[in-house]
Amino acid sequence: MEFSSKLLESAVNEMAQLPGIGKRTALRLVLHLLKQPESQTELLSESLTAMRSNINFCSNCHNISDTSLCEICSNANRDQSIVCVVEDIRDVMAIENTSSYKGHYHVLGGKISPMDGIGPSELTIPSLVRKVEDGIIDELIFALSSTMEGDTTNFYIFKQIEKFDIKTTTIARGISVGDELEYADEVTLGRSIVNRIPFESSLKN
């Protein structure tokens, strides 16, 4: 792809670094920005810079937050004795959109995947185990995607906490095997949360 401007080429190359965006899509987006008022582009740039510089991670659940404690964890109406274990922020958003869950979350930041060099120490599993040890959790809901990596992560956490007196459940398999939570429709995901089953039952399937 030939460019008449090095500035344009640089912008396209940077835009193309985003997931799911190739060079042609990146060029279309950059040209669109050029057609907009300069103030609009500045707002976009300032918003991205502010997000990157000032965003926090919740000290309790590791969710993305503007403050040290996210809105969910600081909400007195949420049930802190029930914790839903998810892979990342997209899963929190997907479950919240169902309006079917009123507990807390714990964001792992990924799944155990030896092929990708991701082990338990790269995730927030230790802080989750500490919560269980502190005795503030009555039920842990495993809501990772039904992939080999997700099931491996679920089982690893289960083995870490099985000596404690805590209920462990997993979302019902209304979510197809191999599917990511963020792509599930709200009704199906909501029902999967409400109709969760004991985790031990899922090990027998």
N, C-alpha and C positions, 0 to 999 in steps of 0.2 A: 504494500500500500504506500503510494507516494504522497507526500505532504508538501504543500507550498509554504508552510510555516513551521519552524522548529518549535515554536510555542504551542501550536496546535498539536503537533506530533507528541510533544511531551505530555500534554493534557490527556490525549487519547490513550497513550501508553499507561498512564497512572489510572485512568478510569477502567481500563481493561484488566487491571489487577483484581477488581472486584469479582466475587464468585458469580458464575453464570453470565458474565458479560464478555463477549468477544470484541475484536477490534472494530467490526462494523457497527455493532450496537454502541460501543464506546464513542465512535465518531458521531453517530446520530445524537447522542446525549450531549456531547460537547458542542456541536453545532446548534443544538437547541438552546443551550446556555448562552451562546453568543448572541442569539436573537432576543434574549430577554434583557430587560433593563439592567444596567450594571449593578444597581442596588439589590436586585434579586439575587444575583450571583454572590454578592458580598454577604447577604443574609445566610445563604447556604454555607459559604465558607466559614463564617463566624460561628454558625450553629455546630458544624462538624468539629471545629477547633475547640469550642467550649465543651462539647461532649467528651472529646478525647482527653482534655486537660483536667476536667472537674468531676467526671463521673466516679462514683464509688461502688464498692461491693458491700452488701449488707454484712455486718459483723456476725449476724446470727445465722442466716440461711445462705449467704453468698450470692444472693440475687443482685442484679444491677439496681443501683439506687442513687438518688441525689444526695442522700444523707447517710450517716453511719448505720442507721437502722431503717430498713425499707418500710414502706407503708403497710405491707401485709403483716410484718412482724410487730409493728408498733400499734396495730389495730386491736384494741381490747376486746372486740367482738369476735375475733378469730380464736379458734380452739388450738392452743399451743401443745396440747397433749397428743394431737394427731399430726404426723409429719409425712408429707408426700415427697418421696425421693425422685428427683428428675435429673435429666442430663444437663440441660441448660435453660437459659431465660426464655427461649421460644416455647419450651414445654410448659413453663409457668403461665405464659400468656395464653396458650391453647387451653389449658385447664381452667383458668380464670374466666375465659370467654363462655364456658359452659354454665357458669353460675351454680354448679352442683357441688362445690367443695368449699368448706369454710374453715379448714385447718391451716397449718403452716406448711412451708416447703423446705427442702434442703437441696440446693443445686450442686451437683457433683463437679460440673465443669468438663464432663466427658464420660467415656466408658472405658473400662479396662480393655486394652487391645494390644497384646504383645507384638503383633505384626507392625503396629505403628509406634512401638516403643512407649506405650502408655500403661503404666502400672498403677497400683493402688496409691502409691506415694505422690503421684502426679495429680490425684483427685482430692476432693475434700472429705474423703472417707474418715480420716482420723477424727475430725471435729464432729462428724455424725455419731461416731462410736462414743465420744465423750458426752454427747447429749443423752444418749441412752444410759450411760453409766451414771449420770446425774439424776436419773429417775424422773425426769420431767415429761417423758414420752410414754404414752400408753399404747399407741399403735403406730407402726411404720408401714406406709403404703409404697410398694415398689411400682413405679410408673415409668420405667425405662422402656425403650422400644423393644419389640419382641424379635431381636436379632441375637446371634450367637454372642456378640459382645455385651449386649444388654443382659442376657440371661447369665452370663459369666459374672458380670458385675453384681447382679442381684444375689447370686449364690455366695459370692465372696463376702458381701456385707452380712448376709444371713448367718454365715458361719462365725463372723466376728461378734455377733450379738446374741446368738442362740442361747447362751448361758444366762441371759437376763430374762426377767419376767416381763415380757413385752409381746404384744400381738403383732404378727407380721402378715400383711396381706399383699395381694398384687391385683392390678386392674384386670377385670374380666376380659377375655380374649375376643371382645367385639372388634378389637383392633387386629387387623390381619397380620399374620406372621411376617416379619420383615419390614412392617410399616413404621414410619416415624410419627410421633404423637402430633407434631405440628401440622401434618397433612390430613389428620382425621377430622371428619365433620363433627360439629359441636354436639349433636344429639348422640352419636355413637360414643364419643369420648366421655360425655356426661354419664351415659348409662354404664360405661366401663368403670367409672369411678364409684358410682352408687352401688353397683353390683359386684364389687371387688370380692375376691375369694381368699381363703387362707393360703399363704405362700407355700406351705408344705404340700398342699393339694396340687399346685402347679408342678412340683417336682416329680409327681407320679405320672404326669401326662407324657 
